[in-house]
Amino acid sequence: ADTNAAIPSGLKDEPLGYGQHWEALRNVQANHGDVLLSTEFLQMLEAAGAVSPAGGN
């Protein structure tokens, strides 16, 4: 499953995307483990000290 195959919705009352988008994410998670947002992944790296916090030098 590829989440790029489903176009997220830009509608005001539509929660972050169409059902196909979420179904694709569930398929990825079922086959490959956890699905994280890029911001969640960066927070994990920052917590581990692997990268500097955003905006830091």
Phi and psi restraints in degrees (range 20) as a CNS / XPLOR table:
assign (resid 1 and name C) (resid 2 and name N)
       (resid 2 and name CA) (resid 2 and name C) 1.0 -128.6 20.0 2
assign (resid 2 and name N) (resid 2 and name CA)
       (resid 2 and name C) (resid 3 and name N) 1.0 117.9 20.0 2
assign (resid 2 and name C) (resid 3 and name N)
       (resid 3 and name CA) (resid 3 and name C) 1.0 -66.7 20.0 2
assign (resid 3 and name N) (resid 3 and name CA)
       (resid 3 and name C) (resid 4 and name N) 1.0 -17.8 20.0 2
assign (resid 3 and name C) (resid 4 and name N)
       (resid 4 and name CA) (resid 4 and name C) 1.0 -72.1 20.0 2
assign (resid 4 and name N) (resid 4 and name CA)
       (resid 4 and name C) (resid 5 and name N) 1.0 -16.5 20.0 2
assign (resid 4 and name C) (resid 5 and name N)
       (resid 5 and name CA) (resid 5 and name C) 1.0 -75.8 20.0 2
assign (resid 5 and name N) (resid 5 and name CA)
       (resid 5 and name C) (resid 6 and name N) 1.0 -17.5 20.0 2
assign (resid 5 and name C) (resid 6 and name N)
       (resid 6 and name CA) (resid 6 and name C) 1.0 -110.4 20.0 2
assign (resid 6 and name N) (resid 6 and name CA)
       (resid 6 and name C) (resid 7 and name N) 1.0 125.3 20.0 2
assign (resid 6 and name C) (resid 7 and name N)
       (resid 7 and name CA) (resid 7 and name C) 1.0 -82.6 20.0 2
assign (resid 7 and name N) (resid 7 and name CA)
       (resid 7 and name C) (resid 8 and name N) 1.0 120.3 20.0 2
assign (resid 7 and name C) (resid 8 and name N)
       (resid 8 and name CA) (resid 8 and name C) 1.0 -62.2 20.0 2
assign (resid 8 and name N) (resid 8 and name CA)
       (resid 8 and name C) (resid 9 and name N) 1.0 147.5 20.0 2
assign (resid 8 and name C) (resid 9 and name N)
       (resid 9 and name CA) (resid 9 and name C) 1.0 -80.9 20.0 2
assign (resid 9 and name N) (resid 9 and name CA)
       (resid 9 and name C) (resid 10 and name N) 1.0 144.5 20.0 2
assign (resid 9 and name C) (resid 10 and name N)
       (resid 10 and name CA) (resid 10 and name C) 1.0 -104.3 20.0 2
assign (resid 10 and name N) (resid 10 and name CA)
       (resid 10 and name C) (resid 11 and name N) 1.0 8.5 20.0 2
assign (resid 10 and name C) (resid 11 and name N)
       (resid 11 and name CA) (resid 11 and name C) 1.0 -71.2 20.0 2
assign (resid 11 and name N) (resid 11 and name CA)
       (resid 11 and name C) (resid 12 and name N) 1.0 144.8 20.0 2
assign (resid 11 and name C) (resid 12 and name N)
       (resid 12 and name CA) (resid 12 and name C) 1.0 -58.4 20.0 2
assign (resid 12 and name N) (resid 12 and name CA)
       (resid 12 and name C) (resid 13 and name N) 1.0 -44.1 20.0 2
assign (resid 12 and name C) (resid 13 and name N)
       (resid 13 and name CA) (resid 13 and name C) 1.0 -97.5 20.0 2
assign (resid 13 and name N) (resid 13 and name CA)
       (resid 13 and name C) (resid 14 and name N) 1.0 8.1 20.0 2
assign (resid 13 and name C) (resid 14 and name N)
       (resid 14 and name CA) (resid 14 and name C) 1.0 -95.0 20.0 2
assign (resid 14 and name N) (resid 14 and name CA)
       (resid 14 and name C) (resid 15 and name N) 1.0 121.9 20.0 2
assign (resid 14 and name C) (resid 15 and name N)
       (resid 15 and name CA) (resid 15 and name C) 1.0 -74.3 20.0 2
assign (resid 15 and name N) (resid 15 and name CA)
       (resid 15 and name C) (resid 16 and name N) 1.0 91.3 20.0 2
assign (resid 15 and name C) (resid 16 and name N)
       (resid 16 and name CA) (resid 16 and name C) 1.0 62.8 20.0 2
assign (resid 16 and name N) (resid 16 and name CA)
       (resid 16 and name C) (resid 17 and name N) 1.0 2.8 20.0 2
assign (resid 16 and name C) (resid 17 and name N)
       (resid 17 and name CA) (resid 17 and name C) 1.0 153.5 20.0 2
assign (resid 17 and name N) (resid 17 and name CA)
       (resid 17 and name C) (resid 18 and name N) 1.0 171.2 20.0 2
assign (resid 17 and name C) (resid 18 and name N)
       (resid 18 and name CA) (resid 18 and name C) 1.0 -80.7 20.0 2
assign (resid 18 and name N) (resid 18 and name CA)
       (resid 18 and name C) (resid 19 and name N) 1.0 167.0 20.0 2
assign (resid 18 and name C) (resid 19 and name N)
       (resid 19 and name CA) (resid 19 and name C) 1.0 -57.0 20.0 2
assign (resid 19 and name N) (resid 19 and name CA)
       (resid 19 and name C) (resid 20 and name N) 1.0 -35.0 20.0 2
assign (resid 19 and name C) (resid 20 and name N)
       (resid 20 and name CA) (resid 20 and name C) 1.0 -63.6 20.0 2
assign (resid 20 and name N) (resid 20 and name CA)
       (resid 20 and name C) (resid 21 and name N) 1.0 -34.1 20.0 2
assign (resid 20 and name C) (resid 21 and name N)
       (resid 21 and name CA) (resid 21 and name C) 1.0 -63.1 20.0 2
assign (resid 21 and name N) (resid 21 and name CA)
       (resid 21 and name C) (resid 22 and name N) 1.0 -46.7 20.0 2
assign (resid 21 and name C) (resid 22 and name N)
       (resid 22 and name CA) (resid 22 and name C) 1.0 -69.7 20.0 2
assign (resid 22 and name N) (resid 22 and name CA)
       (resid 22 and name C) (resid 23 and name N) 1.0 -36.1 20.0 2
assign (resid 22 and name C) (resid 23 and name N)
       (resid 23 and name CA) (resid 23 and name C) 1.0 -62.2 20.0 2
assign (resid 23 and name N) (resid 23 and name CA)
       (resid 23 and name C) (resid 24 and name N) 1.0 -40.4 20.0 2
assign (resid 23 and name C) (resid 24 and name N)
       (resid 24 and name CA) (resid 24 and name C) 1.0 -63.0 20.0 2
assign (resid 24 and name N) (resid 24 and name CA)
       (resid 24 and name C) (resid 25 and name N) 1.0 -41.9 20.0 2
assign (resid 24 and name C) (resid 25 and name N)
       (resid 25 and name CA) (resid 25 and name C) 1.0 -62.8 20.0 2
assign (resid 25 and name N) (resid 25 and name CA)
       (resid 25 and name C) (resid 26 and name N) 1.0 -40.6 20.0 2
assign (resid 25 and name C) (resid 26 and name N)
       (resid 26 and name CA) (resid 26 and name C) 1.0 -63.0 20.0 2
assign (resid 26 and name N) (resid 26 and name CA)
       (resid 26 and name C) (resid 27 and name N) 1.0 -39.5 20.0 2
assign (resid 26 and name C) (resid 27 and name N)
       (resid 27 and name CA) (resid 27 and name C) 1.0 -65.3 20.0 2
assign (resid 27 and name N) (resid 27 and name CA)
       (resid 27 and name C) (resid 28 and name N) 1.0 -41.8 20.0 2
assign (resid 27 and name C) (resid 28 and name N)
       (resid 28 and name CA) (resid 28 and name C) 1.0 -61.2 20.0 2
assign (resid 28 and name N) (resid 28 and name CA)
       (resid 28 and name C) (resid 29 and name N) 1.0 -45.6 20.0 2
assign (resid 28 and name C) (resid 29 and name N)
       (resid 29 and name CA) (resid 29 and name C) 1.0 -63.2 20.0 2
assign (resid 29 and name N) (resid 29 and name CA)
       (resid 29 and name C) (resid 30 and name N) 1.0 -42.4 20.0 2
assign (resid 29 and name C) (resid 30 and name N)
       (resid 30 and name CA) (resid 30 and name C) 1.0 -62.8 20.0 2
assign (resid 30 and name N) (resid 30 and name CA)
       (resid 30 and name C) (resid 31 and name N) 1.0 -36.0 20.0 2
assign (resid 30 and name C) (resid 31 and name N)
       (resid 31 and name CA) (resid 31 and name C) 1.0 -92.0 20.0 2
assign (resid 31 and name N) (resid 31 and name CA)
       (resid 31 and name C) (resid 32 and name N) 1.0 -24.1 20.0 2
assign (resid 31 and name C) (resid 32 and name N)
       (resid 32 and name CA) (resid 32 and name C) 1.0 -130.3 20.0 2
assign (resid 32 and name N) (resid 32 and name CA)
       (resid 32 and name C) (resid 33 and name N) 1.0 5.1 20.0 2
assign (resid 32 and name C) (resid 33 and name N)
       (resid 33 and name CA) (resid 33 and name C) 1.0 100.4 20.0 2
assign (resid 33 and name N) (resid 33 and name CA)
       (resid 33 and name C) (resid 34 and name N) 1.0 -152.8 20.0 2
assign (resid 33 and name C) (resid 34 and name N)
       (resid 34 and name CA) (resid 34 and name C) 1.0 -68.6 20.0 2
assign (resid 34 and name N) (resid 34 and name CA)
       (resid 34 and name C) (resid 35 and name N) 1.0 145.3 20.0 2
assign (resid 34 and name C) (resid 35 and name N)
       (resid 35 and name CA) (resid 35 and name C) 1.0 -108.2 20.0 2
assign (resid 35 and name N) (resid 35 and name CA)
       (resid 35 and name C) (resid 36 and name N) 1.0 122.9 20.0 2
assign (resid 35 and name C) (resid 36 and name N)
       (resid 36 and name CA) (resid 36 and name C) 1.0 -118.9 20.0 2
assign (resid 36 and name N) (resid 36 and name CA)
       (resid 36 and name C) (resid 37 and name N) 1.0 149.3 20.0 2
assign (resid 36 and name C) (resid 37 and name N)
       (resid 37 and name CA) (resid 37 and name C) 1.0 -71.0 20.0 2
assign (resid 37 and name N) (resid 37 and name CA)
       (resid 37 and name C) (resid 38 and name N) 1.0 154.8 20.0 2
assign (resid 37 and name C) (resid 38 and name N)
       (resid 38 and name CA) (resid 38 and name C) 1.0 -60.2 20.0 2
assign (resid 38 and name N) (resid 38 and name CA)
       (resid 38 and name C) (resid 39 and name N) 1.0 -35.2 20.0 2
assign (resid 38 and name C) (resid 39 and name N)
       (resid 39 and name CA) (resid 39 and name C) 1.0 -67.4 20.0 2
assign (resid 39 and name N) (resid 39 and name CA)
       (resid 39 and name C) (resid 40 and name N) 1.0 -36.2 20.0 2
assign (resid 39 and name C) (resid 40 and name N)
       (resid 40 and name CA) (resid 40 and name C) 1.0 -66.1 20.0 2
assign (resid 40 and name N) (resid 40 and name CA)
       (resid 40 and name C) (resid 41 and name N) 1.0 -40.5 20.0 2
assign (resid 40 and name C) (resid 41 and name N)
       (resid 41 and name CA) (resid 41 and name C) 1.0 -63.0 20.0 2
assign (resid 41 and name N) (resid 41 and name CA)
       (resid 41 and name C) (resid 42 and name N) 1.0 -44.2 20.0 2
assign (resid 41 and name C) (resid 42 and name N)
       (resid 42 and name CA) (resid 42 and name C) 1.0 -64.2 20.0 2
assign (resid 42 and name N) (resid 42 and name CA)
       (resid 42 and name C) (resid 43 and name N) 1.0 -37.5 20.0 2
assign (resid 42 and name C) (resid 43 and name N)
       (resid 43 and name CA) (resid 43 and name C) 1.0 -62.9 20.0 2
assign (resid 43 and name N) (resid 43 and name CA)
       (resid 43 and name C) (resid 44 and name N) 1.0 -39.2 20.0 2
assign (resid 43 and name C) (resid 44 and name N)
       (resid 44 and name CA) (resid 44 and name C) 1.0 -63.7 20.0 2
assign (resid 44 and name N) (resid 44 and name CA)
       (resid 44 and name C) (resid 45 and name N) 1.0 -42.3 20.0 2
assign (resid 44 and name C) (resid 45 and name N)
       (resid 45 and name CA) (resid 45 and name C) 1.0 -64.5 20.0 2
assign (resid 45 and name N) (resid 45 and name CA)
       (resid 45 and name C) (resid 46 and name N) 1.0 -41.5 20.0 2
assign (resid 45 and name C) (resid 46 and name N)
       (resid 46 and name CA) (resid 46 and name C) 1.0 -63.2 20.0 2
assign (resid 46 and name N) (resid 46 and name CA)
       (resid 46 and name C) (resid 47 and name N) 1.0 -43.1 20.0 2
assign (resid 46 and name C) (resid 47 and name N)
       (resid 47 and name CA) (resid 47 and name C) 1.0 -63.1 20.0 2
assign (resid 47 and name N) (resid 47 and name CA)
       (resid 47 and name C) (resid 48 and name N) 1.0 -32.6 20.0 2
assign (resid 47 and name C) (resid 48 and name N)
       (resid 48 and name CA) (resid 48 and name C) 1.0 -83.0 20.0 2
assign (resid 48 and name N) (resid 48 and name CA)
       (resid 48 and name C) (resid 49 and name N) 1.0 -6.0 20.0 2
assign (resid 48 and name C) (resid 49 and name N)
       (resid 49 and name CA) (resid 49 and name C) 1.0 78.5 20.0 2
assign (resid 49 and name N) (resid 49 and name CA)
       (resid 49 and name C) (resid 50 and name N) 1.0 13.7 20.0 2
assign (resid 49 and name C) (resid 50 and name N)
       (resid 50 and name CA) (resid 50 and name C) 1.0 -79.2 20.0 2
assign (resid 50 and name N) (resid 50 and name CA)
       (resid 50 and name C) (resid 51 and name N) 1.0 -24.0 20.0 2
assign (resid 50 and name C) (resid 51 and name N)
       (resid 51 and name CA) (resid 51 and name C) 1.0 -138.9 20.0 2
assign (resid 51 and name N) (resid 51 and name CA)
       (resid 51 and name C) (resid 52 and name N) 1.0 159.0 20.0 2
assign (resid 51 and name C) (resid 52 and name N)
       (resid 52 and name CA) (resid 52 and name C) 1.0 -76.2 20.0 2
assign (resid 52 and name N) (resid 52 and name CA)
       (resid 52 and name C) (resid 53 and name N) 1.0 148.3 20.0 2
assign (resid 52 and name C) (resid 53 and name N)
       (resid 53 and name CA) (resid 53 and name C) 1.0 -57.9 20.0 2
assign (resid 53 and name N) (resid 53 and name CA)
       (resid 53 and name C) (resid 54 and name N) 1.0 153.3 20.0 2
assign (resid 53 and name C) (resid 54 and name N)
       (resid 54 and name CA) (resid 54 and name C) 1.0 -55.2 20.0 2
assign (resid 54 and name N) (resid 54 and name CA)
       (resid 54 and name C) (resid 55 and name N) 1.0 131.4 20.0 2
assign (resid 54 and name C) (resid 55 and name N)
       (resid 55 and name CA) (resid 55 and name C) 1.0 84.5 20.0 2
assign (resid 55 and name N) (resid 55 and name CA)
       (resid 55 and name C) (resid 56 and name N) 1.0 -6.9 20.0 2
assign (resid 55 and name C) (resid 56 and name N)
       (resid 56 and name CA) (resid 56 and name C) 1.0 -84.8 20.0 2
assign (resid 56 and name N) (resid 56 and name CA)
       (resid 56 and name C) (resid 57 and name N) 1.0 161.7 20.0 2
